[in-house]
Amino acid sequence: MSILKRCTALVTATVFLFLAVLTCSAALAANESIAVLNLRKVFAASDAGKKAQQEMEKTVKELQDKFKKEEDALAALQDEIEKKSSVWNEEKKQEKSIEFQKMRRDLRVKQEDANLELKKMEEQQLSPIRKELEQVIEKIAKEKGLSIILPSEVVMYSSDAVDITDAVTSALNANAGK
């Protein structure tokens, strides 16, 4: 990582932490209640998140199987070039080299397209869950009188008493049955 990227990341993290502390301080001063939520854990533990994860894994497996054949063909061609190039004339070497480069480029393009499709699929899978999650979080916040809910990833320390991850997961699962 370049120095510029590191500095930018450090400044961004510092500003974010400063704002989080400032927000927490203001909330504490006003006797507001704060909770933390581990969104990754909610997605991993909720029924909807597990289902989305299974769909994604299934698609990834299918794509890996599909690309495995092409990767094997590419490796076989590379082996052929390495083993036989000493007996081929220059025209044959160049022909095989061009064939190899074309196959490698085509595979790379297909993999990039597949990655874009996976990102699109992930967004399609997670978007409805996020919308439902927002409603669940808002409902729990109102029920518990919470003014601020912070992602646990940005909190340096919190007691288990303010962690609402399990409550949100349970409510999300209960909401999915409706």
URMOVEN-V196606 format. One record per residue. N is the residue number from 1. D_FIRST is the distance of its C-alpha to the first C-alpha in whole Angstrom. Layout:
n->N d_first->D_FIRST
n->N d_first->D_FIRST
This chain:
n->1 d_first->0
n->2 d_first->4
n->3 d_first->7
n->4 d_first->8
n->5 d_first->6
n->6 d_first->7
n->7 d_first->10
n->8 d_first->11
n->9 d_first->10
n->10 d_first->12
n->11 d_first->15
n->12 d_first->15
n->13 d_first->16
n->14 d_first->18
n->15 d_first->20
n->16 d_first->21
n->17 d_first->22
n->18 d_first->24
n->19 d_first->26
n->20 d_first->26
n->21 d_first->28
n->22 d_first->30
n->23 d_first->31
n->24 d_first->32
n->25 d_first->34
n->26 d_first->36
n->27 d_first->36
n->28 d_first->38
n->29 d_first->40
n->30 d_first->41
n->31 d_first->42
n->32 d_first->40
n->33 d_first->39
n->34 d_first->35
n->35 d_first->34
n->36 d_first->31
n->37 d_first->30
n->38 d_first->27
n->39 d_first->27
n->40 d_first->25
n->41 d_first->28
n->42 d_first->31
n->43 d_first->30
n->44 d_first->30
n->45 d_first->33
n->46 d_first->35
n->47 d_first->37
n->48 d_first->36
n->49 d_first->32
n->50 d_first->33
n->51 d_first->35
n->52 d_first->32
n->53 d_first->30
n->54 d_first->33
n->55 d_first->33
n->56 d_first->30
n->57 d_first->30
n->58 d_first->33
n->59 d_first->31
n->60 d_first->28
n->61 d_first->31
n->62 d_first->33
n->63 d_first->30
n->64 d_first->29
n->65 d_first->32
n->66 d_first->33
n->67 d_first->30
n->68 d_first->31
n->69 d_first->34
n->70 d_first->32
n->71 d_first->29
n->72 d_first->32
n->73 d_first->34
n->74 d_first->31
n->75 d_first->31
n->76 d_first->35
n->77 d_first->35
n->78 d_first->32
n->79 d_first->34
n->80 d_first->37
n->81 d_first->36
n->82 d_first->35
n->83 d_first->38
n->84 d_first->41
n->85 d_first->39
n->86 d_first->41
n->87 d_first->44
n->88 d_first->43
n->89 d_first->44
n->90 d_first->42
n->91 d_first->42
n->92 d_first->42
n->93 d_first->39
n->94 d_first->37
n->95 d_first->39
n->96 d_first->37
n->97 d_first->34
n->98 d_first->34
n->99 d_first->35
n->100 d_first->32
n->101 d_first->29
n->102 d_first->31
n->103 d_first->31
n->104 d_first->27
n->105 d_first->27
n->106 d_first->29
n->107 d_first->27
n->108 d_first->24
n->109 d_first->26
n->110 d_first->27
n->111 d_first->24
n->112 d_first->23
n->113 d_first->26
n->114 d_first->26
n->115 d_first->23
n->116 d_first->24
n->117 d_first->27
n->118 d_first->26
n->119 d_first->24
n->120 d_first->27
n->121 d_first->29
n->122 d_first->27
n->123 d_first->28
n->124 d_first->31
n->125 d_first->32
n->126 d_first->30
n->127 d_first->31
n->128 d_first->35
n->129 d_first->34
n->130 d_first->32
n->131 d_first->35
n->132 d_first->37
n->133 d_first->34
n->134 d_first->35
n->135 d_first->38
n->136 d_first->38
n->137 d_first->36
n->138 d_first->38
n->139 d_first->41
n->140 d_first->40
n->141 d_first->39
n->142 d_first->43
n->143 d_first->45
n->144 d_first->43
n->145 d_first->43
n->146 d_first->39
n->147 d_first->38
n->148 d_first->34
n->149 d_first->32
n->150 d_first->28
n->151 d_first->26
n->152 d_first->26
n->153 d_first->22
n->154 d_first->22
n->155 d_first->25
n->156 d_first->24
n->157 d_first->28
n->158 d_first->31
n->159 d_first->34
n->160 d_first->35
n->161 d_first->38
n->162 d_first->36
n->163 d_first->34
n->164 d_first->35
n->165 d_first->33
n->166 d_first->36
n->167 d_first->39
n->168 d_first->36
n->169 d_first->36
n->170 d_first->40
n->171 d_first->41
n->172 d_first->38
n->173 d_first->40
n->174 d_first->44
n->175 d_first->43
n->176 d_first->42
n->177 d_first->45
n->178 d_first->47
